Amino acid sequence: MALTYKHAFGTINKVRVTIVEKGLTKDRMEFLKKLLEYNRFKVQIEEIASKEEGGEPTFNLGVEDMVFNPVIWIYDRKLMLPNGQYVTHEYWDKGEGDNKPQYWTSIYDK
């Protein structure tokens, strides 16, 4: 799912969350969960049963930080990978990609 500037809120597991993405596959959900938990977010996941018989379920993923917006966190270079590199738009979308060059210096680089 592409990044969106829309900041959506909701409730998952009776907890108020910022919705990160909806309708995720299991692989995408696990990728985002791992990335966000590494960056110290409390992640909430909701499983949505498939409407088709025998179909794969989808997932909604949110974080308990109500001011989290992936667009801001990615372009402000606040999300990190375990290897110390910053998460880029390309990495967020595909789970791979060149995390360099850095197009600007973040205030967090100092």
Residue frames relative to the residue before (quaternion, step in Angstrom):
aa qw qx qy qz dx dy dz
M 1.0000 0.0000 0.0000 0.0000 0.00 0.00 0.00
A 0.4562 -0.6966 0.4864 0.2645 3.56 -0.90 0.89
L 0.5771 -0.5641 0.4570 0.3738 3.52 -1.23 0.49
T 0.0836 -0.7876 0.6091 0.0403 3.54 -1.08 0.74
Y 0.4864 -0.6732 0.4750 0.2908 3.54 -1.07 0.70
K 0.5205 0.6423 -0.4159 0.3788 3.57 1.23 -0.29
H 0.2248 -0.7682 0.5916 0.0966 3.55 -0.84 1.05
A 0.0470 -0.8414 0.5375 -0.0293 3.58 -0.13 1.32
F 0.1869 -0.7637 0.6113 0.0901 3.52 -1.14 0.77
G 0.0989 0.7904 -0.6015 0.0606 3.53 -1.23 0.42
T 0.4226 -0.6616 0.5462 0.2921 3.51 -1.33 -0.27
I 0.0127 0.7644 -0.6433 0.0397 3.54 -0.90 1.02
N 0.8400 0.0075 -0.0536 0.5400 3.57 -0.80 1.05
K 0.6393 -0.5621 0.2910 0.4367 3.57 1.08 0.86
V 0.5769 0.5290 -0.3821 0.4912 3.56 1.23 0.57
R 0.4211 -0.6903 0.5314 0.2525 3.58 -0.93 0.95
V 0.0195 0.8229 -0.5626 0.0770 3.59 -0.72 1.08
T 0.4211 -0.5801 0.6115 0.3350 3.46 -1.47 0.13
I 0.3558 -0.7335 0.5386 0.2128 3.57 -0.70 1.08
V 0.2673 -0.7638 0.5698 0.1431 3.57 -0.75 1.08
E 0.7621 -0.1895 0.1422 0.6026 3.58 0.83 -1.00
K 0.2354 -0.7529 0.6008 0.1294 3.54 -1.25 0.61
G 0.8107 0.2972 -0.2030 0.4617 3.55 -1.25 0.46
L 0.3002 0.7940 -0.4787 0.2246 3.57 1.10 0.67
T 0.4548 -0.6098 0.5641 0.3211 3.51 -1.26 0.48
K 0.6681 -0.4981 0.3550 0.4236 3.57 -1.22 0.30
D 0.6524 0.5200 -0.3190 0.4496 3.61 0.94 -0.85
R 0.6688 0.4919 -0.2979 0.4711 3.59 0.91 -0.92
M 0.6354 0.5323 -0.3246 0.4556 3.58 1.00 -0.85
E 0.6789 0.4868 -0.2954 0.4636 3.59 0.89 -0.90
F 0.6156 0.5460 -0.3355 0.4586 3.59 1.06 -0.76
L 0.7081 0.4492 -0.2676 0.4745 3.59 0.79 -1.01
K 0.6169 0.5522 -0.3451 0.4422 3.58 0.99 -0.79
K 0.6708 0.4976 -0.2919 0.4660 3.57 0.87 -0.97
L 0.6670 0.5087 -0.2942 0.4580 3.58 0.91 -0.94
L 0.7120 0.4567 -0.2662 0.4622 3.59 0.82 -0.96
E 0.6474 0.4992 -0.3288 0.4728 3.60 0.99 -0.70
Y 0.5942 0.5449 -0.3668 0.4643 3.60 1.08 -0.62
N 0.7156 0.4136 -0.2320 0.5129 3.59 1.09 -0.74
R 0.5615 -0.6858 0.3231 0.3317 3.57 1.30 0.59
F 0.4142 0.6597 -0.5134 0.3600 3.57 1.00 0.80
K 0.3720 -0.6743 0.5849 0.2545 3.54 -1.17 0.65
V 0.1828 -0.8236 0.5354 0.0390 3.54 -0.45 1.30
Q 0.1187 -0.7548 0.6417 0.0670 3.55 -1.10 0.82
I 0.1040 -0.8017 0.5883 0.0197 3.57 -0.92 0.95
E 0.1206 -0.7695 0.6255 0.0448 3.51 -1.04 0.90
E 0.2570 -0.7635 0.5753 0.1418 3.56 -0.80 1.05
I 0.1631 -0.7716 0.6117 0.0616 3.55 -0.91 1.02
A 0.3901 -0.7324 0.5098 0.2270 3.56 -0.61 1.14
S 0.5294 -0.6328 0.4706 0.3126 3.53 -1.13 0.73
K 0.4620 -0.6743 0.5038 0.2794 3.56 -1.07 0.73
E 0.6544 0.4723 -0.2964 0.5106 3.56 1.24 -0.46
E 0.5200 -0.6333 0.4718 0.3254 3.54 -1.03 0.74
G 0.8295 0.1586 -0.1482 0.5146 3.56 -0.78 1.05
G 0.4813 0.6806 -0.4314 0.3452 3.59 1.25 0.11
E 0.5846 -0.5774 0.4447 0.3564 3.52 -1.27 0.40
P 0.4443 -0.6724 0.5108 0.2992 3.60 -0.98 0.75
T 0.2744 -0.7142 0.6081 0.2120 3.56 -1.28 0.33
F 0.3104 -0.7633 0.5480 0.1439 3.54 -1.26 0.33
N 0.2252 -0.6989 0.6578 0.1677 3.50 -1.31 0.55
L 0.1084 -0.8060 0.5812 0.0285 3.56 -0.90 0.92
G 0.0369 0.7930 -0.6058 0.0521 3.53 -0.96 0.93
V 0.2875 -0.7237 0.5937 0.2026 3.54 -1.32 0.26
E 0.5427 -0.6581 0.4280 0.2986 3.55 -1.12 0.70
D 0.5500 0.5807 -0.3996 0.4479 3.60 1.26 -0.16
M 0.3065 -0.8131 0.4699 0.1551 3.58 -0.31 1.25
V 0.6941 0.4441 -0.2973 0.4823 3.61 1.17 -0.22
F 0.4396 0.7013 -0.4570 0.3257 3.59 1.27 0.04
N 0.0650 0.7440 -0.6621 0.0625 3.52 -1.00 0.97
P 0.4360 -0.7404 0.4339 0.2710 3.62 -0.43 1.14
V 0.6047 0.5622 -0.3664 0.4290 3.61 1.00 -0.71
I 0.6884 0.4726 -0.2803 0.4735 3.57 0.83 -0.97
W 0.6826 0.4955 -0.2966 0.4479 3.57 0.85 -0.92
I 0.6639 0.4871 -0.3165 0.4709 3.61 0.98 -0.69
Y 0.7507 0.4063 -0.2394 0.4626 3.60 0.74 -0.97
D 0.6428 0.4617 -0.3292 0.5150 3.61 1.24 -0.24
R 0.4025 -0.7437 0.4459 0.2935 3.58 1.35 0.07
K 0.3470 0.7430 -0.4967 0.2844 3.57 0.88 0.97
L 0.6631 0.4663 -0.3079 0.4981 3.61 1.18 -0.43
M 0.1312 -0.8113 0.5692 0.0251 3.53 -0.83 1.06
L 0.3702 -0.6665 0.5971 0.2492 3.52 -1.35 0.41
P 0.6554 -0.5276 0.3556 0.4070 3.61 -1.14 0.43
N 0.6708 0.4931 -0.3063 0.4615 3.61 1.13 -0.51
G 0.6197 -0.5887 0.3281 0.4022 3.60 1.27 0.18
Q 0.5702 0.5806 -0.3972 0.4243 3.60 1.21 -0.07
Y 0.5201 -0.6301 0.4856 0.3110 3.52 -1.29 0.44
V 0.4770 -0.6324 0.5263 0.3090 3.55 -1.20 0.58
T 0.1867 -0.7725 0.5994 0.0954 3.56 -0.88 0.97
H 0.6928 -0.4450 0.3590 0.4395 3.53 -1.33 0.19
E 0.6574 0.5178 -0.3043 0.4550 3.58 0.93 -0.92
Y 0.6598 0.4983 -0.3128 0.4674 3.59 0.94 -0.85
W 0.6264 0.5430 -0.3286 0.4526 3.59 0.98 -0.85
D 0.7139 0.4681 -0.2590 0.4518 3.58 0.88 -0.94
K 0.8352 0.2445 -0.0799 0.4862 3.58 0.84 -0.97
G 0.4385 -0.6982 0.4642 0.3235 3.59 1.18 -0.37
E 0.7397 0.2549 -0.1819 0.5957 3.54 1.28 0.31
G 0.4419 0.6963 -0.5041 0.2563 3.54 -1.26 0.16
D 0.6016 -0.5573 0.4431 0.3621 3.49 -1.34 0.30
N 0.2375 -0.7914 0.5506 0.1187 3.56 -0.67 1.09
K 0.6703 0.3660 -0.2959 0.5738 3.53 1.27 0.31
P 0.5705 -0.0852 -0.8125 -0.0837 1.74 -2.26 0.85
Q 0.4791 -0.6116 0.5290 0.3414 3.49 -1.29 0.28
Y 0.3730 -0.7766 0.4717 0.1881 3.52 -0.67 1.10
W 0.7795 0.0234 -0.0216 0.6256 3.54 1.23 -0.37
T 0.4763 -0.6436 0.5081 0.3175 3.55 -1.25 0.27
S 0.3388 -0.7422 0.5497 0.1792 3.52 -0.83 1.02
I 0.5771 -0.5642 0.4490 0.3834 3.58 -1.18 0.44
Y 0.6410 0.5350 -0.3218 0.4465 3.59 1.21 -0.44
D 0.5512 0.6241 -0.3879 0.3953 3.61 1.26 -0.13
K 0.6130 0.6025 -0.3385 0.3830 3.56 1.18 -0.48
